[in-house]
Amino acid sequence: MRAIKRKEIVEEVKKQLWLAGPLFSVGLLHYSIQAISVMFVGHLGELALSGASLATSFASVTGFNFLMGLGCALDTLCGQSFGAMQFHMLGIHTQRAMFILLLTSAFLSIIWANTKPILIVMHQNSEISKEAGVYATSMIPCLFAYGLLQCLIKFLQTQNIVFPMVLSSGISALIHIPVCWILVFKSGLGSKGAAIANSISYWINVLLMALYIKFSSSCKETWTGFSKEALHNLAEFLKIAIPSALMLCLKVWSFELIIILSGLLPNPQLETSALSICQNTFGLLWMIPFGLGAAVSIRVSNELGAGKPKAVRLAVRVVLVMAITEGMLVGLLMILLRNIWGHVYSHEQEVVKYVAVMMPIVALSSFLDGIQGVLSGVARGCGWQKIAAYVNLGSFYLVGAPCAVLFAFFFHMKGKGLWLGLICAFIVQVILFLVITINSNWEKEAEKAAERVHDSKNPSGEDIERPKC
């Protein structure tokens, strides 16, 4: 019996790593496209770099993260439908998501078109705001491509089809380099060319993935063409999609709030520089638990849809052990590299020393974020997005933000205090997610999943037999 259980654990680890590795790579490749563009713009001068950096941050906060969050509704809907073998419904859910995300992109494009006045109202430098406005406006086609891309990614990953996504993302990232070079330096477009290159690369990725879905035999049962059925039950989709978006954005916005608050500290240039480096480091390392979280979301949603609560229980336990192990190893590496990591970003000795002091704090936050990241993946797989949004709201804005202000300004801990406020938020977040997960009745969750997926009928109009728990 013990040998069988050990075998089951090994198989579950293999399944999750098989998913997490490629999904980590996809996230990193998508991140690299915007990073490469900013690197090219950096050779045009300080003003162009500042504008592109500000526009990229603004675009992430007001657009990309929100679209990614909306798309996470498919983690629940497509994942559970696939587990329940309602293959036709994956295409319907995905088309519904595409319709919603394209409408949302049209609204967000209005915000991006007014980037310059919005930034000026936020008391940003007028010249940098003007440069950022041009960059963001030129990136508007990115919004529509990015929204579609999120839908196609979720459609494939919930079927455990991950390597074609790595291939298409890799091709897009490689093409992006010469396209960016031509548009920035050879066409005379400057920073505007880098923004246009972003759009081209994202649309290439969408085209490659769409062609794969259309012609691959792997998707012949899940993609049967466009259907008017996708325009029905939009409200039901939004009930999951909006909390999904808030769940992600509430966390991301809290980091932007920390950077804004750092500008109010004594020596704001030093504080903002050091915290920006810490934020970039944290964001890069976040890709690892992001992959694990996406993997467990797929495993949980598939097994709940299939009516296998025991498999869900095993998947949750396995991913928690992997997240804790990964967090400890990465945290230890960050602490060991703390005295040299700052040199990667700055030649200022004062900044390098400050980053060295901050790195153990960032390591602790990265460890906690890894745990909450996989627990958030469990939440998406189960359809707990609404509960998770409340958890994030309470953790970051009722606990984290007040603690950050208290530590930084009243206890005079400055930048360290701001980041310690985030750690307080992560601690509360992890505790709440653990309590929710530990006290979950997986048999009941499987029944809820069966009710959710079987509210829809198959194309012939007959009920599909429900999986038994």
Beta strands, then each sheet from edge to edge (+ up, - down):
end
